[in-house]
């Protein structure tokens, strides 16, 4: 009886010891295949064809698997059995399986000579529609080359055959460099990279112009063709200082004005105005100098692109800066134009979130943390509001709406890490 009981005791001890080791190996194996699947989904953006993208994903999965479990962990022999990459429309599925055969000790009394923990993981990368907005205002100065380099590296992180991307740059006005594809998937990354290389500096910071076009690009895609994830990525180095508007001039206000009141679409900023459609020269109705000498009043609604009356300029609503139409002197001009320039991009971002879009923002420079303007606000507060982050002003944070991310690049050296953080966050929510 003692001998029989001893066999049973040894079997139980073997089950506890060998089973415990197998559990540890299984846990580590699970972590390794999870990391491999995520790495594969991220790496699938590399390559111009499905074959190249599949090879990139498989290579990354193999590298991350090896990095996350040693070759002889707990006397086991971990082995990656396979990485399958499946393309289905705008969705990519990465399946990873692995095993880790290991010897047993006391369990040999039960006739078992080895155990083979097995693990698998799957990552589904959803399709993505993204509007990428880049500030090219003159205040960027010597940082501009670094901005262009970092922006190009950001685009490299997305799948040019699966993701849709629109490229927009802005200063006093905005230009849609590459429109969003409304039916087909993918984007022309080589052309975008060349376009960014050829950007030049100039103008003020009319953030509303870039944001309006970003939302407009995403909404040009019909609901049946939209991706499951819609994102705006907005880069700027400063607080908004200008906006576009159709304005009526005082008559007569200036010797060169025509006999009738002149109406056009203009940038309004703290020092003057000029025609948004002619950013290189002043138009017939555009002047340098103090705008309060020429403009009758601010319009009630943002009307630079249409007359939908979607975003109010003149407002006394709670949660926004109060703005009146009165710009009759320099003080009122700076206050009302400055406040409206800040309210409008926040309003467009809030509307975009109502429509299910995520907004990610990146700010450059120490000046973003310095209180400025009539209300002594920090420039980064606007960017935080646009992104809907918890550490932004309480007046604009809504956890029930899509929460994006804000990253502050204090110096040029922080630009690429910040863009990488945004890309990683976007890819994470696309899974």
Protein Blocks (a to p, Z undefined) as FASTA:
>chain_A
ZZmmmmmmmmmmmmmmmmmmmmmmmmmmmmmmmmmmmmmmmmmmgcjbfklmmmmmmmmm
mmmmmmmocfkgghiacddfbdcdddehjaccdddddddddddfklmmnopabdcddddd
ddddddddddddddfbfklmmmmmmmmmmmmmmmmmpcfklbccdddddfkbccdfbacd
fkbgcddfklmmmmmmmpcceddddfklmmmmmmmmmmmpcfklpcfbdcdddddfbdcf
bdcddddddddfbfklcfbdcdddddddfkbccdfklmmbccfklcedjfklmmmbdcfb
dcklbcnomacfbdcbehiacddfblfbfklmmmmmmmmmmmmmmmmmmmmmmnopacdd
ddedjklmpcedjkopafklmmmmmnopaklcfklgcfkbccddddddfblklmmmmmmm
mmmmmmmmmZZ
